[in-house]
């Protein structure tokens, strides 16, 4: 039996052997406050293993040094010293930069499509028609989402 896990962090101590990338990610605690009666754990170090190809494809480019988002499962492994340890076997690797670029492309496509629908509604039904007004509201909402996303990315880069 295995458990699924998602890790977000910077890879440390990267080592590649036989096309298998092994690195550590330090995470936690997930929250600043624990439920009453529970203590917060200190940061936890996870040993991650994935294929070198996955790791390379998970980056947006050679200058992408953003955090990695790793989805995988926990699995027992034997270390070189013969001791048992639990590793995170990465099934999916993507960087935050790559994820943000995909999201930006998706939002831009949605705004373009909504604008086309609005233009078509205006042409077919008239500028003051209920269809055009509904399409305009949808277009404005999506455009607001895009601008909000872009401003949050600008704030991340500046900070």
N, C-alpha and C positions, 0 to 999 in steps of 0.2 A: 504494500500500500504506500502511496506517496501523497504529498501535500503540494498544492500549487502555491506559488509565491510570486510576488512582483516586487522587484527591488529598483530603487532609483538612487544613483550616486555615481561618483567618479571611480573608475577602475584604478586600483593601486597594485603595484608589484606584478605587472603583466609579464607572463612567461608563456611562450609558445613552443610546444614540442609535439612533433608528429601531427601538425595541423590542428592541434587542440590548444585553445587559448585558456589559460588559467589565470585568474586575478582575484583580488579581494575587493569587496565593497563594504564600507562601514556605514551603517544606517542607525537611525533612532536617536532618541525616543520619538515615536510617531506623534506624540502630543506633549504639551507642557503641563497638563494636569491629568491625573489618573482618577478613575472612579474612587469614591470613598472606600477606604480600607485596603486599596491596592497600591503598591509602590510602583514608581516608574523604573523601568530598566535603564541601565546605562547604554551607550551605543554598542551595537552588536556588529561583529565582523563576520561576513559571509564569504566563503570560498566559492567562486563561480567558475564553471567550466562550460565552454561552448566551442563550436568550430571556429577556426580562424576566419573562414569565409563569412560566417554570420557576423562576427565582430566587425570585419571590414565593411560589409554591406549595411551595418547598423549606423554608420557614420555618414553625415551629409557630404563630407569631403575630407581632404587631408588636414584642413585647418579647423575642423570641427572638434572642439575640446569640451563640448557641453556634457552634462551628466547623461549617463546611459539609463535606459528603462529596460530592465530585463524581466521577462516573464519566463518562468520555468517551474521545475518541481524539485523537491528535496529528495536526495537519494544517498544512501550510505555508500562510502567508498573506502578503499584501503590506501593509506598513505605509503610513501616509499619506506617508512620505518616499520610498516606492518600494522600500524594502529588504525582503527576504524574512525572515520570522521564523516560528517554530513556535508555534502556539497549541494550547491544549487546548479542543476543542469539547465542551461539556458535554451529555451525553445524559440524565443523571439528576442532580438536585440535591436533597439532603436535609440538614437540620441534625441535629446530634447530639441535640438536644432532641427533635425530631420522631421520630428513630429510637428513642430511649429510650421515648417515649410509646407508640409502636407495640409495642415489645417488652414493655412493662409490660401493655398490654391483652391481648396474646397469652398471656402467662404467667398472668394472672388468669383468662382464659377456660379455659385448660388445667386450672388448679386446680379451678375450678368444675365442669368436666366430670368430672374424676377423682373429686371428692367425690360427684357424682350417681351415678357408676358404683359407688362403694363402698357408698352407701346402698342402691342397687338389689340389689347382691350380698348385703348383709346381710338384706334383706327376702326375697329369693328363696331363698337358700341357707343362711342362718343366720350369726350373728356369728363363729363359729369355723370356718367352712368355708374350704377352700383358696382358693376364688374371692374371698371377702371379705378374706382375709389378703393375697392378691396385689394386690387393688384398694387396700387400705389402704397397702401398701408403695409402690405407684405414686403414690397421693395424697400421702403423706408426702414422697416424693422431689421431686415437683413443687412442693409447698408450700415445701420447703427451697430450691429454685431461686429461687422468687419472693422469699422473704425475703432470700436472698443478693443478688439483683439490687437489691432495694429498699435494702439497707444500703450497697451500693456506690454507688448514686446519692446517698444521704445524705452519704456520705464525700466524693464529688465536689463537692457543693454547699457543704459545710463548708470544703473545702480550697481 
